[in-house]
Amino acid sequence: MEQEEENDLDPRIQIELEKLNTATDEINKLEIELDEANTTFRMILNESTRRLKVLSKKLGSCIDRVRPYFAALEVAKKAQQECQKAAVIFQRANEIHAAAKETVALAEQRFMSNKHEWQFDNAWQEMLNHATIKVMEAENQKVESGREHQKRAMLFNAAEQQVQQLEDRLRRHIIKARPYFDEKALCQEQLGTQKERIEQLQEQINKTKYTYSEALRQLEQISNEIHMKRKSLGIIECENELLTRPREPGVGAELCDSPSSSKTDFSIKSPLPDFNLELDKCEVHSMGSISGTTSSAVSEKDENEDLDDEYLDELKLKVKELAVRPIDGGEGKSNDEIWESELKHTVDKLDHIMLMQECAKELNNYKGEIKIASDPIKTDELSAQTNELN
């Protein structure tokens, strides 16, 4: 009986053992690829920093002079992407609104063509009300997305104008410094692609380790089931001494419980350097050009904001006055039309100014994001100089 029990192995054991072997081979292969990918990443980073340092020393202050132009190019690129997204959303809202209107029109047409046979009951009323609500919601979404698209288009146009102005003013320096920025963009693209490859390998390793851990758990569960079955048949009396010994942890027991936690642990073991920061360290910065540009930009911004705020307050006050102005119907229809026209014109102006302010704020946010992302070294240098002066 005991011999038959030993020979009758659970087929699930072989399945899980094959999973373990496959996962082990896959983990070994992926870890070798990951080591090679990390080595390649550091080789590209070292070579990129070397080339950029050579160009930076060769071009000198010319890089700082044209930095606003290339930063404006990044702002315009981002603004264009946001404008394209808004255009897609606006187009989709238009399609939904047209479809909702068509649904209501078809329902009304169908009822009118069969009004002698059908009765306009509560079901028809509920269906039309529901379709009408859909039309109103779609129209609101269309208006909202249209306004957002208009704002994004204005942002893009403003960013493009700034790029054109800077290009006209710095054309000679741009031609001279362009090799540096082109080389930097190429290095960032190569390093970004290699970093994505490393992250993909890390994710594959985490998933495979999770599969390995799950196979171990399944084997342990099968072992416990066999143990309970043999115990119930009285077969394991001779094994009591072995089973009462403290059990040592199995291979792979130290693995994570889930792929997400494994990903966190793995990323801590092999962190990648911030290649944007490393590439920015290659540049030689001129502090005089930074301070001059910053002060002029701040003064111009404050002056424009004061003018816009004053004009905005005047328009708000005028709208309030027009809104409470009494309408005397005895003076004829022409006075009413003049009042309505003046009120509409003032409200349109107010709305336009508020939209322009939103666009200006969004454009400044773009500039801030690009500046922080592309030039973190300058902030540290400026703060260090400020501390020295204090």
Residue, then its C-alpha position, 0 to 999 in steps of 0.5 A: m500500500e505504501q509503495e503504491e502511494e509513493n509511486d502515485l505522484d500528484p501530476r501537479i508537482q511535475i507541472e510546478l517543477e517545470k514552472l520553477n525550472t523555466a522561471t529560473d532560466e528566464i531570471n538568469k537570462l534577464e539578469i544578464e541582459l540587465d547587467e549589459a543594459n546598465t553597462t551600456f547606459r553608463m558608457i553612453l552617459n560617459e561618452s555623452t558628457r565627454r562630448l558635451k564638455v568639449l563643445s561647451k568649452k569650445l562655444g563658451s558664453c554663446i550657449d548662455r546667450v541662446r538658452p532662452y531660444f531653445a527653452a522657448l522651443e521646448v515651450a512651443k513644442k509642449a504647447q503644440q502637443e496640448c493644443q493638438k490634444a484639445a483639438v481632438i477632444f473638441q472634435r469628439a465633443n462636436e461629434i457627440h453633440a451632433a449625434a445627440k441632436e440627431t437622436v432627438a430629431l429621429a425620435e421626433q420624426r418617427f413619432m410624427s410619422n406614426k402619430h395616428e397609431w402611437q400614443f404620446d405616453n409617459a414612456w415617450q415623454e421619458m425617452l425624449n426628456h432623456a435624449t434632450i438632457k443628453v443634448m444639453e450635456a453634449e452642448n455644455q461639453k462642446v462649449e467647454s472643450g471649445r474654450e479649452h481649445q481656443k486657450r491652447a491655440m492662443l498659448f501655442n501662437a504666443a509661444e511660436q511668436q516668442v520663438q520667432q522673436l528670439e530667433d530674429r534677435l539671436r540668429r547669429h548666436i543660434i547658428k553658432a551654438r546649435p551643434y551643442f543643443d543638437e548634440k545634447a538632444l541626441c544624447q538625451e534621446q539615446l539615454g532615454t531609450q536605454k533607460e526605457r530598456i532597463e525599466q522593461l527588463q526590471e519589470q520582466i524580472n519582477k514578473t518572472k520572480y513572482t511566477y517563481s514564488e507562486a510556483l513555490r507556494q503551489l508546491e508547498q500547498i500540494s505537499n501539505e495536501i499529500h501530508m494530510k492525506r497520508k496522515s489520514l491513512g496512517i502512513i506517516e508514523c515513521e516520518n513523525e520524527l522528521l516532520t517535527r523538526p523545525r522546517e528551514p525556509g525553501v529556495g525562493a522564500e525570500l522573494c517578494d509577495s507581488p511584482s510591485s513590491s519586487k519592483t521597488d526592492f529591485s530599483i533600490k539595488s540598481p538606481l540609475p543616475d539622472f542623466n539630464l542632471e549629468l548632462d547639464k553639469c557639462e555646461v559653463h554658465s555665465m551668471g551675468s547673463i542669467s541675472g540680467t535676463t531674470s530681472s528684465a523678465v520680472s519687471e516686464k511681467d509685473e508691468n503687464e500684470d498691473l495693466d491687465d488687472e486695472y483694465l480688468d477691474e474697469l470692465k468688471l465695473k462696467v458690466k456691473e453698471l450695465a447689468v443694473r441699468p433700467i430699461d425704458g421700453g417707452e423710448g423705443k426698441s432701438n435703445d434696447e438694442i443699443w443696451e444689449s449690444e453694449l452689454k454683450h460687447t463689454v462681456d466679450k471683452l471681459d471674457h477675452i481678457m480673462l482668457m488671455q490672463e489664463c493663457a499667460k499664466e499657463l505659458n509661464n507655467y510651461k516656461g517654469e517647467i521647462k526651465i526646472a527640467s532643463d537647467p537645474i544647475k542654474t538654480d543651485e548656482l544662483s542660490a549659492q551666490t545669494n548666500e555669499l552676498n548675504 
